[in-house]
Amino acid sequence: MHDCIFCKIAEGKIPSTKVFEDEQFVVILDLYPVTKGHALLIPKEHHVNIFDVPEDIAVAVYPLLAKLARAVRAATGAAGMNIVQNNGEVSGQAVFHSHIHLIPRYDDDNLRFVVPGKTQASQDELHETATSIINALIKQVALF
């Protein structure tokens, strides 16, 4: 994508603070970090979000993500970490190139991811939703 900031970063056209790079991914420190050590794991190939990431990229993400999380924690002394991916504008996605945030957490960071108004779902609602998801998975598997 000619106007995608993450594509430009991956191509080296825009400077960034890289902490890792291989053939498939680049990992940079966020220019506007939520906490110290906030990093972004970015596939080099342009995909808008999780809904269009191909399986080979998806499979490669988790092993790298785990290694990065351990390295960021060791380097920053973080007590924990949030791993966040926003998919779609309604979810808060601001850059429409798939990426994952690694946000180190500290005892005194006062950062809270709070979901207001949570209510417990009924067993009927859970069963109905589970059935819908299972049917969607069956359709996806049938496509292969």
MODELLER restraints for C-alpha pairs under 7 A, 6 or more apart:
rsr = mdl.restraints
at = mdl.atoms
rsr.add(forms.Gaussian(group=physical.xy_distance, feature=features.Distance(at['CA:1:A'], at['CA:7:A']), mean=6.62, stdev=0.5))
rsr.add(forms.Gaussian(group=physical.xy_distance, feature=features.Distance(at['CA:1:A'], at['CA:46:A']), mean=6.88, stdev=0.5))
rsr.add(forms.Gaussian(group=physical.xy_distance, feature=features.Distance(at['CA:6:A'], at['CA:97:A']), mean=6.61, stdev=0.5))
rsr.add(forms.Gaussian(group=physical.xy_distance, feature=features.Distance(at['CA:7:A'], at['CA:44:A']), mean=6.57, stdev=0.5))
rsr.add(forms.Gaussian(group=physical.xy_distance, feature=features.Distance(at['CA:7:A'], at['CA:46:A']), mean=6.59, stdev=0.5))
rsr.add(forms.Gaussian(group=physical.xy_distance, feature=features.Distance(at['CA:8:A'], at['CA:14:A']), mean=5.64, stdev=0.5))
rsr.add(forms.Gaussian(group=physical.xy_distance, feature=features.Distance(at['CA:9:A'], at['CA:15:A']), mean=6.50, stdev=0.5))
rsr.add(forms.Gaussian(group=physical.xy_distance, feature=features.Distance(at['CA:9:A'], at['CA:16:A']), mean=6.67, stdev=0.5))
rsr.add(forms.Gaussian(group=physical.xy_distance, feature=features.Distance(at['CA:10:A'], at['CA:26:A']), mean=6.28, stdev=0.5))
rsr.add(forms.Gaussian(group=physical.xy_distance, feature=features.Distance(at['CA:10:A'], at['CA:44:A']), mean=5.54, stdev=0.5))
rsr.add(forms.Gaussian(group=physical.xy_distance, feature=features.Distance(at['CA:16:A'], at['CA:28:A']), mean=6.49, stdev=0.5))
rsr.add(forms.Gaussian(group=physical.xy_distance, feature=features.Distance(at['CA:17:A'], at['CA:28:A']), mean=5.34, stdev=0.5))
rsr.add(forms.Gaussian(group=physical.xy_distance, feature=features.Distance(at['CA:17:A'], at['CA:29:A']), mean=5.63, stdev=0.5))
rsr.add(forms.Gaussian(group=physical.xy_distance, feature=features.Distance(at['CA:18:A'], at['CA:27:A']), mean=5.71, stdev=0.5))
rsr.add(forms.Gaussian(group=physical.xy_distance, feature=features.Distance(at['CA:18:A'], at['CA:28:A']), mean=4.26, stdev=0.5))
rsr.add(forms.Gaussian(group=physical.xy_distance, feature=features.Distance(at['CA:18:A'], at['CA:29:A']), mean=6.54, stdev=0.5))
rsr.add(forms.Gaussian(group=physical.xy_distance, feature=features.Distance(at['CA:19:A'], at['CA:27:A']), mean=5.65, stdev=0.5))
rsr.add(forms.Gaussian(group=physical.xy_distance, feature=features.Distance(at['CA:19:A'], at['CA:28:A']), mean=5.63, stdev=0.5))
rsr.add(forms.Gaussian(group=physical.xy_distance, feature=features.Distance(at['CA:20:A'], at['CA:26:A']), mean=5.79, stdev=0.5))
rsr.add(forms.Gaussian(group=physical.xy_distance, feature=features.Distance(at['CA:20:A'], at['CA:27:A']), mean=5.01, stdev=0.5))
rsr.add(forms.Gaussian(group=physical.xy_distance, feature=features.Distance(at['CA:21:A'], at['CA:27:A']), mean=6.25, stdev=0.5))
rsr.add(forms.Gaussian(group=physical.xy_distance, feature=features.Distance(at['CA:24:A'], at['CA:43:A']), mean=5.81, stdev=0.5))
rsr.add(forms.Gaussian(group=physical.xy_distance, feature=features.Distance(at['CA:24:A'], at['CA:44:A']), mean=5.50, stdev=0.5))
rsr.add(forms.Gaussian(group=physical.xy_distance, feature=features.Distance(at['CA:25:A'], at['CA:41:A']), mean=6.98, stdev=0.5))
rsr.add(forms.Gaussian(group=physical.xy_distance, feature=features.Distance(at['CA:25:A'], at['CA:42:A']), mean=5.59, stdev=0.5))
rsr.add(forms.Gaussian(group=physical.xy_distance, feature=features.Distance(at['CA:25:A'], at['CA:43:A']), mean=4.40, stdev=0.5))
rsr.add(forms.Gaussian(group=physical.xy_distance, feature=features.Distance(at['CA:25:A'], at['CA:44:A']), mean=5.12, stdev=0.5))
rsr.add(forms.Gaussian(group=physical.xy_distance, feature=features.Distance(at['CA:26:A'], at['CA:41:A']), mean=6.24, stdev=0.5))
rsr.add(forms.Gaussian(group=physical.xy_distance, feature=features.Distance(at['CA:26:A'], at['CA:42:A']), mean=5.36, stdev=0.5))
rsr.add(forms.Gaussian(group=physical.xy_distance, feature=features.Distance(at['CA:26:A'], at['CA:43:A']), mean=6.43, stdev=0.5))
rsr.add(forms.Gaussian(group=physical.xy_distance, feature=features.Distance(at['CA:26:A'], at['CA:44:A']), mean=6.47, stdev=0.5))
rsr.add(forms.Gaussian(group=physical.xy_distance, feature=features.Distance(at['CA:27:A'], at['CA:39:A']), mean=6.73, stdev=0.5))
rsr.add(forms.Gaussian(group=physical.xy_distance, feature=features.Distance(at['CA:27:A'], at['CA:40:A']), mean=5.48, stdev=0.5))
rsr.add(forms.Gaussian(group=physical.xy_distance, feature=features.Distance(at['CA:27:A'], at['CA:41:A']), mean=4.56, stdev=0.5))
rsr.add(forms.Gaussian(group=physical.xy_distance, feature=features.Distance(at['CA:27:A'], at['CA:42:A']), mean=5.96, stdev=0.5))
rsr.add(forms.Gaussian(group=physical.xy_distance, feature=features.Distance(at['CA:28:A'], at['CA:39:A']), mean=5.56, stdev=0.5))
rsr.add(forms.Gaussian(group=physical.xy_distance, feature=features.Distance(at['CA:28:A'], at['CA:40:A']), mean=5.37, stdev=0.5))
rsr.add(forms.Gaussian(group=physical.xy_distance, feature=features.Distance(at['CA:28:A'], at['CA:41:A']), mean=6.88, stdev=0.5))
rsr.add(forms.Gaussian(group=physical.xy_distance, feature=features.Distance(at['CA:29:A'], at['CA:37:A']), mean=6.72, stdev=0.5))
rsr.add(forms.Gaussian(group=physical.xy_distance, feature=features.Distance(at['CA:29:A'], at['CA:38:A']), mean=5.90, stdev=0.5))
rsr.add(forms.Gaussian(group=physical.xy_distance, feature=features.Distance(at['CA:29:A'], at['CA:39:A']), mean=4.26, stdev=0.5))
rsr.add(forms.Gaussian(group=physical.xy_distance, feature=features.Distance(at['CA:29:A'], at['CA:40:A']), mean=6.17, stdev=0.5))
rsr.add(forms.Gaussian(group=physical.xy_distance, feature=features.Distance(at['CA:30:A'], at['CA:38:A']), mean=5.69, stdev=0.5))
rsr.add(forms.Gaussian(group=physical.xy_distance, feature=features.Distance(at['CA:30:A'], at['CA:39:A']), mean=5.29, stdev=0.5))
rsr.add(forms.Gaussian(group=physical.xy_distance, feature=features.Distance(at['CA:30:A'], at['CA:40:A']), mean=6.21, stdev=0.5))
rsr.add(forms.Gaussian(group=physical.xy_distance, feature=features.Distance(at['CA:34:A'], at['CA:103:A']), mean=6.92, stdev=0.5))
rsr.add(forms.Gaussian(group=physical.xy_distance, feature=features.Distance(at['CA:35:A'], at['CA:103:A']), mean=6.49, stdev=0.5))
rsr.add(forms.Gaussian(group=physical.xy_distance, feature=features.Distance(at['CA:35:A'], at['CA:104:A']), mean=6.30, stdev=0.5))
rsr.add(forms.Gaussian(group=physical.xy_distance, feature=features.Distance(at['CA:36:A'], at['CA:104:A']), mean=6.91, stdev=0.5))
rsr.add(forms.Gaussian(group=physical.xy_distance, feature=features.Distance(at['CA:37:A'], at['CA:72:A']), mean=6.51, stdev=0.5))
rsr.add(forms.Gaussian(group=physical.xy_distance, feature=features.Distance(at['CA:37:A'], at['CA:76:A']), mean=6.49, stdev=0.5))
rsr.add(forms.Gaussian(group=physical.xy_distance, feature=features.Distance(at['CA:37:A'], at['CA:104:A']), mean=6.21, stdev=0.5))
rsr.add(forms.Gaussian(group=physical.xy_distance, feature=features.Distance(at['CA:38:A'], at['CA:102:A']), mean=5.63, stdev=0.5))
rsr.add(forms.Gaussian(group=physical.xy_distance, feature=features.Distance(at['CA:38:A'], at['CA:103:A']), mean=4.64, stdev=0.5))
rsr.add(forms.Gaussian(group=physical.xy_distance, feature=features.Distance(at['CA:38:A'], at['CA:104:A']), mean=6.14, stdev=0.5))
rsr.add(forms.Gaussian(group=physical.xy_distance, feature=features.Distance(at['CA:39:A'], at['CA:101:A']), mean=5.88, stdev=0.5))
rsr.add(forms.Gaussian(group=physical.xy_distance, feature=features.Distance(at['CA:39:A'], at['CA:102:A']), mean=5.14, stdev=0.5))
rsr.add(forms.Gaussian(group=physical.xy_distance, feature=features.Distance(at['CA:39:A'], at['CA:103:A']), mean=6.69, stdev=0.5))
rsr.add(forms.Gaussian(group=physical.xy_distance, feature=features.Distance(at['CA:40:A'], at['CA:99:A']), mean=6.39, stdev=0.5))
rsr.add(forms.Gaussian(group=physical.xy_distance, feature=features.Distance(at['CA:40:A'], at['CA:100:A']), mean=5.55, stdev=0.5))
rsr.add(forms.Gaussian(group=physical.xy_distance, feature=features.Distance(at['CA:40:A'], at['CA:101:A']), mean=4.75, stdev=0.5))
rsr.add(forms.Gaussian(group=physical.xy_distance, feature=features.Distance(at['CA:40:A'], at['CA:102:A']), mean=6.21, stdev=0.5))
rsr.add(forms.Gaussian(group=physical.xy_distance, feature=features.Distance(at['CA:41:A'], at['CA:99:A']), mean=5.53, stdev=0.5))
rsr.add(forms.Gaussian(group=physical.xy_distance, feature=features.Distance(at['CA:41:A'], at['CA:100:A']), mean=5.09, stdev=0.5))
rsr.add(forms.Gaussian(group=physical.xy_distance, feature=features.Distance(at['CA:41:A'], at['CA:101:A']), mean=6.54, stdev=0.5))
rsr.add(forms.Gaussian(group=physical.xy_distance, feature=features.Distance(at['CA:42:A'], at['CA:98:A']), mean=6.63, stdev=0.5))
rsr.add(forms.Gaussian(group=physical.xy_distance, feature=features.Distance(at['CA:42:A'], at['CA:99:A']), mean=4.62, stdev=0.5))
rsr.add(forms.Gaussian(group=physical.xy_distance, feature=features.Distance(at['CA:42:A'], at['CA:100:A']), mean=6.71, stdev=0.5))
rsr.add(forms.Gaussian(group=physical.xy_distance, feature=features.Distance(at['CA:43:A'], at['CA:98:A']), mean=6.94, stdev=0.5))
rsr.add(forms.Gaussian(group=physical.xy_distance, feature=features.Distance(at['CA:43:A'], at['CA:99:A']), mean=6.80, stdev=0.5))
rsr.add(forms.Gaussian(group=physical.xy_distance, feature=features.Distance(at['CA:46:A'], at['CA:97:A']), mean=5.96, stdev=0.5))
rsr.add(forms.Gaussian(group=physical.xy_distance, feature=features.Distance(at['CA:47:A'], at['CA:53:A']), mean=5.71, stdev=0.5))
rsr.add(forms.Gaussian(group=physical.xy_distance, feature=features.Distance(at['CA:47:A'], at['CA:97:A']), mean=5.45, stdev=0.5))
rsr.add(forms.Gaussian(group=physical.xy_distance, feature=features.Distance(at['CA:47:A'], at['CA:98:A']), mean=5.56, stdev=0.5))
rsr.add(forms.Gaussian(group=physical.xy_distance, feature=features.Distance(at['CA:48:A'], at['CA:96:A']), mean=4.95, stdev=0.5))
rsr.add(forms.Gaussian(group=physical.xy_distance, feature=features.Distance(at['CA:48:A'], at['CA:97:A']), mean=4.39, stdev=0.5))
rsr.add(forms.Gaussian(group=physical.xy_distance, feature=features.Distance(at['CA:48:A'], at['CA:98:A']), mean=5.17, stdev=0.5))
rsr.add(forms.Gaussian(group=physical.xy_distance, feature=features.Distance(at['CA:49:A'], at['CA:87:A']), mean=5.47, stdev=0.5))
rsr.add(forms.Gaussian(group=physical.xy_distance, feature=features.Distance(at['CA:49:A'], at['CA:96:A']), mean=6.77, stdev=0.5))
rsr.add(forms.Gaussian(group=physical.xy_distance, feature=features.Distance(at['CA:49:A'], at['CA:97:A']), mean=6.11, stdev=0.5))
rsr.add(forms.Gaussian(group=physical.xy_distance, feature=features.Distance(at['CA:49:A'], at['CA:98:A']), mean=4.23, stdev=0.5))
rsr.add(forms.Gaussian(group=physical.xy_distance, feature=features.Distance(at['CA:50:A'], at['CA:87:A']), mean=6.48, stdev=0.5))
rsr.add(forms.Gaussian(group=physical.xy_distance, feature=features.Distance(at['CA:50:A'], at['CA:98:A']), mean=6.46, stdev=0.5))
rsr.add(forms.Gaussian(group=physical.xy_distance, feature=features.Distance(at['CA:69:A'], at['CA:102:A']), mean=6.85, stdev=0.5))
rsr.add(forms.Gaussian(group=physical.xy_distance, feature=features.Distance(at['CA:73:A'], at['CA:104:A']), mean=6.78, stdev=0.5))
rsr.add(forms.Gaussian(group=physical.xy_distance, feature=features.Distance(at['CA:78:A'], at['CA:104:A']), mean=5.54, stdev=0.5))
rsr.add(forms.Gaussian(group=physical.xy_distance, feature=features.Distance(at['CA:78:A'], at['CA:105:A']), mean=5.45, stdev=0.5))
rsr.add(forms.Gaussian(group=physical.xy_distance, feature=features.Distance(at['CA:78:A'], at['CA:106:A']), mean=5.28, stdev=0.5))
rsr.add(forms.Gaussian(group=physical.xy_distance, feature=features.Distance(at['CA:79:A'], at['CA:105:A']), mean=5.80, stdev=0.5))
rsr.add(forms.Gaussian(group=physical.xy_distance, feature=features.Distance(at['CA:79:A'], at['CA:106:A']), mean=5.26, stdev=0.5))
rsr.add(forms.Gaussian(group=physical.xy_distance, feature=features.Distance(at['CA:79:A'], at['CA:107:A']), mean=6.59, stdev=0.5))
rsr.add(forms.Gaussian(group=physical.xy_distance, feature=features.Distance(at['CA:80:A'], at['CA:104:A']), mean=6.05, stdev=0.5))
rsr.add(forms.Gaussian(group=physical.xy_distance, feature=features.Distance(at['CA:80:A'], at['CA:105:A']), mean=4.86, stdev=0.5))
rsr.add(forms.Gaussian(group=physical.xy_distance, feature=features.Distance(at['CA:80:A'], at['CA:106:A']), mean=6.74, stdev=0.5))
rsr.add(forms.Gaussian(group=physical.xy_distance, feature=features.Distance(at['CA:81:A'], at['CA:102:A']), mean=6.75, stdev=0.5))
rsr.add(forms.Gaussian(group=physical.xy_distance, feature=features.Distance(at['CA:81:A'], at['CA:103:A']), mean=5.47, stdev=0.5))
rsr.add(forms.Gaussian(group=physical.xy_distance, feature=features.Distance(at['CA:81:A'], at['CA:104:A']), mean=4.38, stdev=0.5))
rsr.add(forms.Gaussian(group=physical.xy_distance, feature=features.Distance(at['CA:81:A'], at['CA:105:A']), mean=5.02, stdev=0.5))
rsr.add(forms.Gaussian(group=physical.xy_distance, feature=features.Distance(at['CA:82:A'], at['CA:102:A']), mean=6.05, stdev=0.5))
rsr.add(forms.Gaussian(group=physical.xy_distance, feature=features.Distance(at['CA:82:A'], at['CA:103:A']), mean=5.04, stdev=0.5))
rsr.add(forms.Gaussian(group=physical.xy_distance, feature=features.Distance(at['CA:82:A'], at['CA:104:A']), mean=6.47, stdev=0.5))
rsr.add(forms.Gaussian(group=physical.xy_distance, feature=features.Distance(at['CA:83:A'], at['CA:100:A']), mean=6.94, stdev=0.5))
rsr.add(forms.Gaussian(group=physical.xy_distance, feature=features.Distance(at['CA:83:A'], at['CA:101:A']), mean=5.67, stdev=0.5))
rsr.add(forms.Gaussian(group=physical.xy_distance, feature=features.Distance(at['CA:83:A'], at['CA:102:A']), mean=4.90, stdev=0.5))
rsr.add(forms.Gaussian(group=physical.xy_distance, feature=features.Distance(at['CA:83:A'], at['CA:103:A']), mean=6.34, stdev=0.5))
rsr.add(forms.Gaussian(group=physical.xy_distance, feature=features.Distance(at['CA:84:A'], at['CA:100:A']), mean=5.80, stdev=0.5))
rsr.add(forms.Gaussian(group=physical.xy_distance, feature=features.Distance(at['CA:84:A'], at['CA:101:A']), mean=5.02, stdev=0.5))
rsr.add(forms.Gaussian(group=physical.xy_distance, feature=features.Distance(at['CA:84:A'], at['CA:102:A']), mean=6.69, stdev=0.5))
rsr.add(forms.Gaussian(group=physical.xy_distance, feature=features.Distance(at['CA:85:A'], at['CA:99:A']), mean=6.55, stdev=0.5))
rsr.add(forms.Gaussian(group=physical.xy_distance, feature=features.Distance(at['CA:85:A'], at['CA:100:A']), mean=4.83, stdev=0.5))
rsr.add(forms.Gaussian(group=physical.xy_distance, feature=features.Distance(at['CA:85:A'], at['CA:101:A']), mean=6.21, stdev=0.5))
rsr.add(forms.Gaussian(group=physical.xy_distance, feature=features.Distance(at['CA:86:A'], at['CA:92:A']), mean=5.83, stdev=0.5))
rsr.add(forms.Gaussian(group=physical.xy_distance, feature=features.Distance(at['CA:86:A'], at['CA:93:A']), mean=4.84, stdev=0.5))
rsr.add(forms.Gaussian(group=physical.xy_distance, feature=features.Distance(at['CA:87:A'], at['CA:93:A']), mean=5.69, stdev=0.5))
